[in-house]
C-alpha cells in the first residue's frame, strides 16, 4: 500500500493514527512532570501546557500533509530490522539506503522525534521559551507514539492478521475505559541521556515486541465477546494487555521527562526566570517548603539568610513572567516569612524564586481554589 492509499484508509477508519487518543496523550504528558528533578523544578510550570497541548500534533494532520508520517514507522519494512534488529540511525542515512519515497511511506517517527528534540534544545538555548514549550508538547506526542506498539508496525490496524480495527479498540476504546488505572504513575529518577538518537531507537525496539501481544489479546477478547463496544470485550482486552500497557504509559512519561532534561542540560541549563534551581545552600541561605501547597487564599513563604544581604523574592506564572515581587533590597539575616495572597490568582502552577547573596533558589507553588 503506498503512502497516499494508506492515508485515505486512515481517514476512513477514523482515529487510527491518533496514537493513544486524546485521553492517553493527556495522561502521558501530564504525568511526565512527576519525574522532573530538583534542577527541573522551574519546568513544573509547564505541566498543564504539556498536557493540554499533547494532541496538537494530531490536529495538524488535517492541514499539514507532512505531519502524518511523523507519527508511525512500519519497522518491518526495513530489511536491516528483519535481519539484524536495527534501522538506520538518521533520516539521511535511511533515505540514502532506501529512497525518500519508501522512507516517508514507511513513516519517520524516530527521526521526527529526534528533530523535535533538537528544536526544543535550540530554542531553550536561545531562551525562546514560547517556542520551546511548543516543541516540548510535540516531543511528548511523538514519544507517546513511540510507546504505542501499533504505531511501530506495518500491521498497524491488524489488517494483515484478521484483527481489523484493533488500533482504535486498543488505544482509545480500552484506554478511555481504564483512565484511572493508567494514571497511577508517580514519577521516577531521571538522568541525562548520552546518545539521544540511540535512546529513541532503543525504546522503539523494546516496544515493538508488544505488537503480537496486542493482536493475541484481541483474539482472546473477541472470543469472549464479538461486540467490541461491550464491557466483556473491553475487560478481556484489558485482562491481557493491562500490565504492559500501564508500563508503556509510565515509560513514555519517564522518557519525555528524561528527554526534556537532556535538552535543557545540552542547551546550557538556562533559567526560565533568571533564577536557577540549585536547592538548599550549605552555607545557610535557603527557601523553606511553601505552606500550604496547593494554596487557596494565601501562602506563607519562609526563607533563611545567613547574614544581611541584598535579596529579592519573586513569583512567576507558567510562562515565566514575574507577576509579584514580594521582597527586594537589603534584608536582615535569619529566618523571615512573607505572606502572599493567592485568592485572586488564577488556578495553576507558579514558581517562587529567591535570590540572595549570589545564591538562587526556587520552588513550585500550586494555586487551586
HELIX and SHEET records of a PDB file:
HELIX    1   1 UNK A    3  UNK A   12  1                                  10    
HELIX    2   2 UNK A   21  UNK A   32  1                                  12    
HELIX    3   3 UNK A   33  UNK A   35  5                                   3    
HELIX    4   4 UNK A   38  UNK A   46  5                                   9    
HELIX    5   5 UNK A   47  UNK A   52  1                                   6    
HELIX    6   6 UNK A   56  UNK A   59  1                                   4    
HELIX    7   7 UNK A   60  UNK A   62  5                                   3    
HELIX    8   8 UNK A   68  UNK A   71  5                                   4    
HELIX    9   9 UNK A   75  UNK A   77  5                                   3    
HELIX   10  10 UNK A   79  UNK A   84  1                                   6    
HELIX   11  11 UNK A   91  UNK A   98  1                                   8    
HELIX   12  12 UNK A  100  UNK A  106  1                                   7    
HELIX   13  13 UNK A  109  UNK A  125  1                                  17    
HELIX   14  14 UNK A  129  UNK A  145  1                                  17    
HELIX   15  15 UNK A  149  UNK A  151  5                                   3    
HELIX   16  16 UNK A  166  UNK A  168  1                                   3    
HELIX   17  17 UNK A  169  UNK A  174  3                                   6    
HELIX   18  18 UNK A  175  UNK A  177  1                                   3    
HELIX   19  19 UNK A  181  UNK A  183  5                                   3    
HELIX   20  20 UNK A  196  UNK A  208  1                                  13    
HELIX   21  21 UNK A  211  UNK A  224  1                                  14    
HELIX   22  22 UNK A  231  UNK A  266  1                                  36    
SHEET    1   A 3 UNK A 286  UNK A 287  0                                        
SHEET    2   A 3 UNK A 298  UNK A 305 -1                                        
SHEET    3   A 3 UNK A 334  UNK A 341 -1                                        
SHEET    1   B 4 UNK A 322  UNK A 331  0                                        
SHEET    2   B 4 UNK A 309  UNK A 316 -1                                        
SHEET    3   B 4 UNK A 348  UNK A 356 -1                                        
SHEET    4   B 4 UNK A 359  UNK A 367 -1                                        
END                                                                             
